[in-house]
Amino acid sequence: MALLVCEPGRLWAQDRPTPPPPPGPLTLAQCLGYALVYQPLVRQARLDEGIADANNRVALAAWLPQVTASGTAQHYFGLPFTVFPDPTTGISTPRQLGVKNVTTVGLAGTQVIYNNDVNLAARQARYNRLAAGQNTIFTKIGTVSDASKAFYDVLLSQRQLAVFDEDIRRLQRNFTDARNRFEAGIVDKTDYLQAEISLNNSLAGRKQALEAVRSKTSYLQQLIGLPADRLIELKYDTLQLEQEAVVDTLEHLDPANRIELQQVMTQKTLQGYNINYYRYGFLPAFSAFGNYNAVYQNNLVSEQYQSRFPNSYTGVQLALPLFTGFRRTQNLRRAHLLDQRIDQDLLGTRNQITTEYATALANYKGYYEAYVRGHRNLELSKEVYKVIDIQYRAGIKAYLDLLVAQTTLRTSQLNYYSALFQVLTSKVELLRTQGTLPTNY
């Protein structure tokens, strides 16, 4: 018995280390698949489903027969007195009755035929499981949404880091050329000083981008349920990301797709059963019972179990609540008020869904327009820098023109990648507000 009781608790108490991520750079799908299995909030939601199922089974167990075995053993140091009238004289005389040692072994069973409490448990069981499952879906949607946005945020910082690396290579070359020209007496020192200023600015920007990659990767690992003791590497395809940035903005919003509205509807259904519970609280509770007792009696302990005196009986029990101090009517009134409050939750949730969708759609359209313009500006900036760089090498353009073109190119690159990942992030939010964000990874 000790092993059966203690061993399961000892096993459950053991730490379950989180397994390492798949080897190699991780794609977005791999990150989300890992998060949907090992993220603590998702795990808790699945445990809540198991708890809800266990609670249902506990409540529904009252429908099954309840059998209890009992045993008592007692010894009288002094037998109790009972007053009996004398049959001849009529005078009441106290007498000791019974035996000193009595042992009773009993078996009792009850069966609920109808009870308002177990009837409520039976009706709500399905929706309790549904509510727990909807909570898991809600948690998964939030996990996918947050992890996707964090993934894109890391990629944005990585692309910014790459832009600064490219810019630093150009500036270092320009700085060397400007310094050589100054030493040759072709130009004054302002050219290479400006080049050094721009180079220092890019080096500072690169350091910020590098630290941002580390911190944002750590945050991404937190969201997917992975310890940040060792930072992971991410894998992506820019061309594929550009293709994934497009979404149908003409699709109409259906609030029924949102899990938040489904959760409120489930709450309203459960509240309806609570109303019926108090409404029919006047109905009687009806049950059947049966008992069997074996009684062993003797004045001597050594001979106590030589004689058995059994008794048994069965019957039905009816319990009708006649007056409860208006508790049932007040509970019914409160249940109706809670139901009306849920109606307001429904209205507020619908309005919130509409507003969230309108905001997400507007943000996506705005970011997509910036992304398209940014892509065109990037192509133009590359072409302008290429031409001016050639002209500067030929001595046609001044270094200031080259510096302006280079700064414009770097700004266009940063703006383009910022717009691209803002579009991807706003797409995730748009799909979430539509209730169509996939969670099957």
N, C-alpha and C positions, 0 to 999 in steps of 0.2 A: 504493500500500500504506500509506503514512504517513497519507493522508487517511482510508482505511477503518479504520485502527486507532485513530487519535487523535480523529476527529470524533465517534464515538458517545460516548466518554468525556467529551469537552468538552460535549456536549449534555446528558448525564445530570448533569454537575456543576453545570449552571446552577441557580440558585435558582428554585423554583416558588412564587411568592407565593400565599398563601391568598386566594381570592376573597372579596369583601365579602359580608355577609349580605343576604338579600332586603330591599328597602326597606320602611320602615314598621315598626310594632310586630310582634313575632314571637309566634306562638302556640306552644304546647308541641310540636305536631306539626312545625312548621317548625324549631324548635330541634333536635329529635331527628333530623329528616331531614338537616339540615346536619351534625350530629355524626356520623352514620353514613357520611358521605362524606368529611369533612375532618378528623375527629378523628385526631390522630397515632397513637394506639394502634390504631385501626381500620385506618388506612393500613398500619401495620407488619404487622398480621395478614394483610392481603391480600398484602403483599409476601412474607410467610412462606409463603403458599400457592404463590406463583410460585416461591419458592426450593425448596419441597418437590417441586414438579413438575419443576423443573430437575434436582434431585438424582436423582429417579426416572429421568429420561431419561439422565443420566450413567451410572447403574448398569446400565440396560437396554441401553446402547450396546454392552456386551460381547457380547450375543447376535448382533450384526451382524458381518459380515466386517471384519477389521482389516487394512488394506492399507498397506504402508509402502514408500516409494521411498527409495533410498540411493545414494550415490555417493562413491567414494574415488579419490584420485589420489596416487601416491607415486613418488618418485624415489630410486633407490639410488646413493649415492656409492661404495659398494663392495658388490658382490654377495655374498650369503651363501654360505658354504662348506658342502658336504655331503660326507661321507666315503663313498666307494664302494670296494669291493674290486676289484682288478685282475683281469679274467677269465683272464689267463694266469698271473700270478704269485701271485694271491690276496692280495697285499699291499694293505691299505686305503690309499687315496690321497684326500686332500681335493681337491675340485673346486668351482669356482664355477659355479652354475647360475642360469638366469633371465635377465631383461632389466632394463635400468636404469629404464625408465619403464613403469608399470603403472597403468591406469585401469579401475575396475570400476563399472559402473552396474547396480544391482539393483532388483528388484521382489519384495516378499515379502508373502504373504497368509496369514492364519490364520482359522479358523472354529471357534468353540466348538460342540461337539456336546452336551456335558454338563459342567457345572461347578457345584459346590455354592454358590459365591458368587453367580453370576448367577441360579441357581435361586431363592435366597433373595430377591434383588432383585426378581425377577418376581412372587413371591408377596406380598411386602410392599408393592409399589407402590400398589395400590389403597387399602390401609389407611393408608399414609403421606399420601396425598391426603386421605383421610377425617379423619385426625387434624388436618391443617392447616386443613381446613374447619371442624371442630369448635372449634378454637382461635379462628377468626374469629367463630363464633357466640357463644362464651363472651365474647369481647371486646365484641361488640355488645350482649349482654345487660347486661354491666357498665356500658357507656356509657349505655344507655337508662335503667337503674336510677339511676345517679348523677346524670345530667343531669335526670331527672324530679324527683328529690328536691331538687336545687338550684333548679330552676324554682319548685317550690312554696315553697321557703324564701324566695326573692326575693319571691314574691307575699305571703307572710305578713308580711314586713317592710314591704312597700308598704301592706298593709291596716292594720298597726299605725301607720304614718305617717299614714294618713288618719284613723284614730281619734284620734290626738293633735291633728291639725289641727282636727277637729270639737270636741274637748274644749277646745282653746285658744280657739276662737271663743266658746264658751259661757262660759268663765271670764273672758275679757276683758269680755264684756257684764256678767257678774255683778260683776266688779271695779269697773266704771264705775258700776253701780247702787249698790253698797255705798258707794263713795266719795261719790257724790252724796247718799245718805241721811245719811252721817256729817256732811257739810258742812251739811246742812239741820237737823242736830240731832235726827234721828229715832232713830238707833242710835249705838252707840259705835263706836270705831275697830277693834274686834276683828273685825268682819265683813269689812271691806275688807282687813285684814291677813291674815286666813285666805284670802281670795280671792287675794291676791297670792302667798301661799305655795303654794297649789294651782296657780296659773298658772306659777310658776317651776318647779315639779316637772314640769308637762306640757311646758314648753319644753325642759327637759333631756331628758325622754323622747323628744320629737320629734327632737332632735339625734342621739340614739343610734340611733333608727330610721332616720333619713336616712343616716347613715354605714353602717348595716347594709345598707341597700339598695344602696349603692355597692359595698361589699366583696363582698356575695353575688352581685351581678350580674357583677362581675369574675371571681369563682370559677366562675359558670355559663359564662361565655364561655371560660374555660380548659377546662372539661369538654367543650364542644362543638367545641373547636379554633379558636376565634376570638380574635384578639389583643384585649387589654383596653385598647388605647389610646383607644378610643371606646366608651362604654357603650351597649348596645342598650336598646330599649324593649320591654316585654312586653305581650302582649294576652291577655285572658282574659275569661270570662263567669262571674260568680259563680253564677248559676242552673245553668249547665251543670256547673260544678265540684261543686255539691251533688248533681246527678244522677249524676255519675261517682263519687261517694264510695261508692255502694252496690255490693257484690260478693257473690256467692253463697258463703256460708261453709259450705254443706253438701256442697260438692264434695270428693270423696275424693282423697287424695294418691296420685299414681302416680310413684314415684321414677324410673321409666324416662324420664319427661319432662325430667328435669334433665340439662343438658348435662354437668355434672361427672361424673355416673355414666356417661354415654355415653363420655366421654373415657377413663375408667378401663377400660371394657370394650374400647375400641379398643387400649389399651396391653396388655391381657391377650391379645388376638388376636395382636398383633405379637410378644409374648413367646412365644406358642405356636409361631410360625414360627422364632424363634431356637432354641427347644428342638429342633425337627426339624432345624435346620441342624447343630447339634452332634451330634445322634443319628445322622444319616446322613453324618457327616464322613468315615467310612471308605470311602465310595464313591470310585471313581477319577474323575479329570478326563480327559475324552476330547475331542480336538480334531483338526482336519485342517489341514494347512499345504501351501503351495506356494511355490516360489522360482524366479525367472528372473534370470540374471546375464549381462551382456555385458561381456567383458574385452577391453581394448585394450592391446597390448604391443608395445614396440619400443625399441631402444636409442637411437633418434633421436627427439627431441621432435617435430620437423617431420613425421615419418612415423608417429607413434604411432597415429593414428586411421584409418589406411588399412586395417588388418586387424582384424576382430572375431572373437573366440572365445567364442561363447555357450555357456551351460550352463543346464539347468533340471531341476527335480525336484519331486516331490510326495510326500506321505506322511501318516500319521496318528501321533498321539502319545497315549500313555496314561501317566498319572501316578497311581500308587497309593501313598497314605501307609501305610507299614508300621509305623513306630514314631515317635511324636512326644513321647516323654517323659511320657505320660499327660496331655498337654495337652487333648486332645479330651474325655476323661472328666471332667476337672476343670471344663472349660468347661460341659459338660453338667450337672454337679452345680450349678454356680453359676447356670445358667439356670433349673433347677428351683427353687432357692431364691428367685430373683427372681420367679418365677411365684407362689410361695407368698406372697411379700411383697405382690404385687399383689392377691391374694385378701384379705389383711388391709386393703388400701386400699379394696377394694370394700365390705367390712364397715363400715369406718370412715366411708366416704362415705355409705352408706345410713343409718347412725345419725345422722350430721351432718344429712342432708337431713330426717330425721324431726324432729329437735330444732329445726332452723331453721323448719320449717313450723309446728310447735306454738307456737313463740315468736311467729312472725309472726301467726298466727291469734289468739292471745291478745291481742297488742297491738292488732290491728285491732278486735276486739270491744270492748276497753276504750276505745279512742279513739272508736269509733263511739257508744258509750253517752254518753261525755262530750260528743260533738258534738250528740247529740239533746237532752241536758239543757241544754247551753249555748245552743242555739237557743231553747228555751223560756225560759230565764233572760233572754236578750236581749230577747225580747218583753215579759216582765214588767217588766224594768228600764226600758224605754222608756215603758211605761204609767205606772209609778210616778213617773218623772222628770217626765213631762208633767203629772200631777196636782199634784205638789208645787210645780212651777214656777208653775202657775196660782195655787195657794194662797199662795205666797211673794209673788207680784206683788200679791195682794189683801190682804197683811198678816196672813194667818192663820198661816202657818208661819214659823219663824225661819230665818235664813240657814244655820244649821248643818244643818237638815233638808235644805235644798236641796243643800248641799255633799255630804252623805252620799249623797243620791240620784244626784247627778252622778258621784261616785266609783264608786258601784255600777254605773252605766250604762257608764262607761268600762271597768271591770273585766270586765263581762259581754261587751262588744264584743271586748276583747282575748282573753278566754277562748274566745269563740265562734270567732273566726278561727283562733286557735291550734289548737283542736280540729278544725276543718274541714281545715286543711292537714296536721295530724298524721294524720287519717284517710286523706287522699289519699296521703301518704307511706307509711303502713303498708299501704295497698292495693298500691302498687308493690312493696313488699317481699314481700307475700303472694303476688302473682302470680309474682314471681321464684322464691320457694321452691316454688311449684307447678310451675314450669317452663312457664308459660303467658304470660309477659310478651312482648307483641308487639314485634317488631323490624323490621317492614316499614313504614317511614315513607318 
